[in-house]
């Protein structure tokens, strides 16, 4: 195939088994390597053989190439609307000896004219994925993976309330729990869309890092599965007066705090189901991945993902100790104490200064009050 060669100076970036040409006209984010690494691991462990991929927002083609070379993906379809990106994608496919169908198009228009069905659809746009998700369900096979990135975390995590209502049909407010709240708002937003196409969803993993949220979802067609997903919603609440926080299901929404009777802030609707279904199926592979990182931060994140309790919402400890007028405490010591008192407890990758535990906010405050600094 003949394609134009850009006159702009290009550079080479290496990641996994891929060597990528890029320039200033085509976006490449090295900080997203962590999310691409996890994507390859989960896809490889899920399919354990050949599978088809739609890389719907490709840019350099790095995700498609890594799926091909590291996870046995084939056939591959690559989309991008940027003419410079199409040129770079062709060059990168050739450089890596990977075959793919490359189309200059947007997933929305592509879905209207394509009769192909894909085992894995990867949507990684700059900004919100809200307008692109519908198309994924018209292109997905009956049982598939859907990987979605959102970089509009200011919207999902509570800083832009009007935009959250318009884009995700969700109420948000600023809180120390905002990263998990934002991820769960995005999951339930996708679950509602999925149900319209008679798909249910099941999160396999969630990554909240830097300025993005990445979802790794299993989707499957079926009325029962769609109904189960669409019913898995609730609302996060937090009291500004006493700090009490928790989960309202769709059946018990209150406006007043159960502890101090002050009005509470509410975010939602959001996903209240598990975030790490089938974690045991890819845990060994993620451990192997973590061992390859030189950056301690990424090793820590994967360890936390593999160990964190799969329950809604974490407790941000600096906020609690501040209310108690108590100095900083050892998180590891607190987790050990909670476990010795019969509670489940762990760190969370959402925030290094937070924990997840099975006790109530009031119970946790009492245990922290008695903890010697």
Number of C-alpha atoms within 10 A of each C-alpha: 4 6 10 12 11 12 6 11 8 15 10 10 13 11 13 14 14 22 17 23 21 24 17 10 15 19 13 19 6 11 11 14 15 18 21 19 19 22 21 22 21 23 23 20 15 18 16 11 12 14 21 21 26 28 26 26 23 27 27 27 29 26 23 27 29 23 27 26 17 16 22 19 23 18 16 21 20 26 23 22 16 17 15 19 22 25 19 26 28 22 20 22 22 13 13 16 12 16 16 21 11 19 14 14 18 16 25 16 10 16 18 11 8 11 9 13 19 23 22 28 25 22 23 21 18 13 13 20 19 16 11 18 20 18 17 23 26 18 21 23 19 16 17 24 27 24 23 24 23 24 19 20 22 18 23 31 24 23 16 17 17 15 18 23 15 11 15 21 14 23 22 27 23 14 17 18 21 24 25 24 28 27 26 29 29 27 26 26 22 23 26 20 20 24 22 13 15 18 27 27 27 23 21 21 23 25 23 21 19 10 12 19 22 24 24 25 24 20 25 21 20 15 13 12 17 23 17 17 23 21 16 17 22 23 24 27 25 22 21 14 13 16 18 19 24 17 17 19 17 12 7 10 14 13 14 15 20 13 14 12 12 14 16 20 20 21 24 25 25 24 27 24 21 17 26 20 15 14 17 10 13 19 19 14 15 20 14 11 17 22 13 10 13 9 10 10 11 17 18 15 21 21 18 18 22 21 16 20 22 17 14 19 24 27 22 17 22 16 14 19 16 11 12 13 10 15 10 11 16 13 16 13 13 19 19 15 16 20 15 10 10 10 13 15 21 23 23 25 24 23 21 14 17 21 23 20 25 18 15 13 16 14 11 17 19 12 14 20 15 8 14 11 11
